[in-house]
Amino acid sequence: MMKLKVLVVEDDEATLEHLSALLEKEGYEVLQAATGPDGLQKIEADLPDIVVSDLRLPGCTGLDILESIRGKGNSVPVILVTAFGEVDTALRAIRLGALDYIKKPIEVDDLLVSLGRAKEVVIKNRQLDEFPALLLVEDDAASRASLARALRRDDYLVVEAVDGEQAVSLFQERKFDVVLLDLKMPRKDGLTAFEEMRGISDDFEAIILTGWGDEAAAIKALRLGAFGFSKKPIDLEELLMNIEKALRKRSADRALRFRVREISLAHQIIAQLVSNENIVVDVSRQVLENACNQAASVLNVLSDGVVILDNQQVVFANDAVKKQCKAPMVELDERLTNALADGDQRLKETLGDLLDTPAGTVKQFETASKRITMTMAIVLRDGQRERFAVIISAAKNA
């Protein structure tokens, strides 16, 4: 698969180089910009697959870059880098269509989760194929060459290493999904190499290639987190099956980390919505449509029900609500009232009261099993002022 192109917009030279090095190790092609206008120019000249931008920049802000991208109808995932005290602004950016934010000083794990989510979006939108990268570590040249040929026939990207020392060096330079690791090798044995790799990253799976008499070392490797082992002489079909299982596990582990992050973002956004602040969003129609699509992807991972109403008309309901209603929702009717508030008519009464209150007003009540929170938001869409009610229905034991 071709490398995904990431534009990094950052005015601090050290941070720019640090981010670029991390991205290149993860297998991305990196473009750099040191100012907001430079970033916009690069986007115009060669639209990247992903944008990572500082929030505060010379010339224009990360929010300006986001709105420029969304205003032109581009769905490029945007990740914003924020300093202390800018989280509220970052959450506003997510409501406007940013994919994620990461805080300074940048934690590598946070960056990788955000990039992983962005890559997931790009692959889905463009229907790209992924070709997993394997590191094959085997000191016997004939065995290594034969195994590498067989794996490449199955469309794996295979990098070869002759011993543990070279394997660790390659592992530091680039990302691998699965490492196939012989145990007995000169200069550095497989077990030592595996422990050093685990110290660098835990975002990979390892399959140990064992010979006669290696059982104790193989068991130790399993205790250290190796996925499994294949005995020599290698049964190719068995090894391919183990690799496929390891890749499924890696994919599931990554997906879990992505969904946990999305749940965290959704809870942060909801907390901001009900914080009694005056919520006013001023955006163009195109930006608002893109923002709604991004917000939906975040809010749909919640088990809490979330509904947005224009007067009594439903403009958005997340998947938790749709599953309960089991049919399209048009207005706040009996079916939706049952799903959100156990049929409690206070929902409609409270909504009626809320419509006459300032934006940011919060009203709450409880039913037998639900805790209902309602607030108002104002959207300035192409100069027109519109009011929306946001209803959040959470289980009382959650």
N, C-alpha and C positions, 0 to 999 in steps of 0.2 A: 504494500500500500504506500502511496505517496505520503511524504511527510506533511503533517498539518502545519500551517503557517501561523505563528503567533506574533502579534505586534505588542511590544512592551513600551509604554509611554511613562517615562520617569525622569525627573530633572536631576536627581542625585546620581552622580556618575557611578559611585561604588555600588549602590543598590541596583542600578540598571545592569551593571556587569554581573552582579551576583545572581539576579533573576535570570538573565540570559544564559548563564552557565548551567543553572538548574534545568532550564527548559531544554537546552540542547542535549543534556544528559538523558532527559526523558524522551528524546527522539523527535523534538519539534524543530522546525526551521524558524529562526528568530529574526524579526525585524526590530530595529530600535528607533525611538524618537525621544528627544530630550525636552520638548516643549509641547504644549497643547496644539498650536497651529501646525507644527511639524508632524504630529500624530495624525491630524485631520488630512494633511496633504498626502501622507503615506496611505491612508485608508482610501482616499480618492484615487490614487494612482494604482494601487494594487491591493484590493480588498482582502484582508487576512481572514483566516478561519476563526480566530479567537483574538480578543483584545484584552490585555491586562494593563490597566491605567491607574496611575496615582490619582487621588481625588483632587489634590492641590497642585496646580501646574502653572508655569509662566504662560501668559497669553490667553489661556482659557482653562476651564476646570474639566475634571473627568466627567462631571455631569453634562457639560456642554458636548463632549465627545459622544457620550451615550445618546443624547437627544439628537445629535446630527445623524448618527447611524440609524436610529429608529425612525427619524423623520423621513429618511429616504427609503423606508420599507425594508431595510436589511435586518435579518434575524441573527447576525453574528453574536455569539455569546460574549458578554462584557463582564470582566471581573475587576472590581475597584479595590485599590489598596488604600487603606485609611490610617490616619494617625489617631492617637488617643483623643477622645472627645468628639470624634466624627461619626460614631456608629449610627446616630439618628439620621444623619445625612445619607449614610450608606444604605440604611433601610428604606429611606425615601427613594433612593436610586433603584432599589430592587422593585419597589412598587411601580417605578417608571420603566421597568424592563431589563435592568441589570440581572445577570445570572447569580452573582455572589459577591461577597466582599471578604477581604482578608486584612487583618490588623498588623501594623508595624509594632515591634520588630517582627518580620515575617517568619513564621514557623513553617518548616519544610512540609510537614504533614498536612497543614492547613492548605498550603499552596497546591499540593498534589491532589487533595480531595476536590478543590475548586476546578483545577485543570481536568481532572477525570470526569467531573460532571459536564464541563464544557465539551470535552471530546465526545462524550456519550451523545450530547445534543447534535453535534456536527455529523457524527456517523449515522444517527437516525434520520436527520433531515436530508442528508445527501445519499443515503442508502449505500454507504461505503462498506467494503469488505475489510476485515481485520486479518492480518497475518501475524500470529504470535511469534515472538522472538525467543529462541532457545539458545542456551549456552551449553555446548557439549564439551566436557572436560575429560579427556582420556589420553594417557601417555603412549598407548600403543598406536602407532601411525596407521597401520592397516585397518585395525578395528575402528578407529576414529573416522577414517575416510569412508569406509563402507557404511557405517551408521549414519554419517552426515548425508550421504547420497540418498539413502532410503528416506530420511526425514524430509529432505528438500522435495522429494517426489510427492510428499503429502502437503506441500505448500507451506511448510514452516520456514521461517528465516533462521538459519543456523549459523552461529559463530563458534569457531573451534578454538580450544585451548589445550596446550600440551601438558600442563601441570597446574597444580593449585595456585602457584604464585602468579602465573599469567592469567588464570581465571579471575583472581581477585582484582588484578589490575584492570581487566576488561570490564568487570562488574562495576568498578568505580567510575568508568568512563561512560557507560550507557545502561539503559534499562533492559532487563530480561524478564520474561513472564515465567519461564521454567528453566531450572538449571539441572542438567544431567551430569552427575558427578561420580567419577571413579574414586575409590577410597585410597588405594595404594598407588602413589605417584612420587617421583623424585621431587626434590626441592621443597615441596609443601604438600602434605597429604590432603585427601579430600575432606576429612573431618575438620581439620584446622581451617581449611579454606571456607567451608560452610559456616563455621562459627564467625569468621571475619566478615563474610557476606551478610550474615544476620545482624552484625553490628553496624553495617552500612545502611541496610534497608530490610524491612520485613515484607515488602510488597512483591513477593515472588514465591514460587513453590520449588522444592528440590526433590529430585528422584535420585536415589543412590544406586550406583551400579556396583554390585558386589560379586566377588569371587569366592571360591572355597576358603573357609577360615576367616571370613570377614564379618561373621554374624554379630559378634559383640559390638564392633564399631558401627555396624548398620543400625543396631538397636539403639545405641547411644545417639546416632543422628536422628532417629525417629523421636527420641525424647527431647531433642533440641528443636524439633519442629519440622523435620523433613516430611514430605507428603507420603513417600513410600519408597520401595526399592525393587530393583529388577536383578535377578541373578544371571551371572555369566555361565555359559554362552547366552547372549541376549536373544530372547524370543521376541522378534520384531512386533508381532501382533499384540503381544502382551504389553510391550513397552508403549506402543501407540495408544492402547487403551488406557494405560496409566497416565500418559501425557494428557489425553482428553479429559480424564477425571480431574487431574490437577488444574487444568485450565478452567473447568467448570467451577471448581472450588474457588480459584482466584477471582473469577468473574463474580461469583456470589458474594465473596468477602468485600470486593470493591463496591458492588451495588449496595450492600448493607451500609457501608460508610457514607455513600452518597445520599441514601434515603435518610439516614440519621441527621446529616447536615441539613437536608431540606425540611425535616420536621423542626429542627432548631430555628431555621429561618422563619418558618411559618409562625411559630410561637412568638418569636421576636416581633414580627410584623403585627400580629394580633395584640400583643402587649402595648405596642406603640399606638395602635388604633384606639385602644380603650384607656389611654393615659390622660384623658381629659384635656388634650391639647387641641387647638383649633386646626383641623385638618383641611388644608386647601392645596389641591394639586392643579397646577396651571400647565397644560400640555396641548399640543396639536392633536387632531383626530387620529392621525397615523401613529403617533407616539403612544396615544392612549390604547389603541387596538393592540399594539405590540406588548405594551405593559400588561394588559389584561391577560394575554396569552401566557406571559411569563408568570404572573401571579397565580393563574390557574394551576400551572404545573407544580408550584410550591404548595398551595393550599390543598391540592388533591391528595397529598400524602398524609394529611391529618385524619385522625379518627373523629375529631370534633366536627360538628356540622357548621358550615359557613355559608351564609346566603347574603346576597346584595340585592336590595330592592330599589327601584325607582318608583316612589309612591307605593302602590301595592303590587307593581309588576316585577317579576323576577328577572334580573339581568345576569345573575350568576348564582350557581349552586355547586358546591364541591361534590366530589364523588361520594363522600360519606352520606350526604343528604340524598343524592340520586339513588343510591342503593336502597334506602328506606322507602322512597316514594315509588320507585319502579315504573315511572312513566314521566313524560315531559312535564315540566312545571311552568306555568304561565303567570300565576298570581299567588298571593298568600291565601290559599284556600284551606279547607279542612284537612286535606291530605298533608299539606306542608306543615300546618299547625301541629298535627299529630307527630310528624317526624321531628320537629324542632322542640316542641314544648309539651309533649304528652297530651295534646289536644287542649291545653289550657288557653282560654280565651283572653287572658291577660296579654298574650303576645300581640294580638291586634290592637287592644286598648293602649298598650305601651307604645306601639308603633305610631298610633294616632297622636299621642302626646309628643312623641319624639319629633315628628314632622314640623312642629312649631317651635323647636328649640334651636339654639345656635349650634354650628358645627363643633364637634368635639364633646358635646354633652353625652354622658354615659348613663344608661338606665339598666338596672339588673333586677331579676327576680328568680325564684327557684320553684321547680315543680317537684313531684315525687322523686324523679330520677335525674333531672336535668338542672343545670345552672345556666341561665340565659343572660347574655350580655349584649346590649344594643347601643350603637352610637351612630352619629351622623358625620358624613364627609361631604365636602364641596369640591367639585371638579370644574375648573374653568376650561372648557373645551372650545377651541377656536373662538374665544371671546365670550362664549355663552356660559352662564353660571348654572350648574346643575347640582342637585342635592341627592345623595344616595344614603340609604339606611344599611348599616352592616349588622347582621345578626349572627352571633356565635353561640352555639349550643354544645355544652360540654357535659359529659356524664359526671355526676356528683362524686363518684368514687374515683375519678381519674386523678 
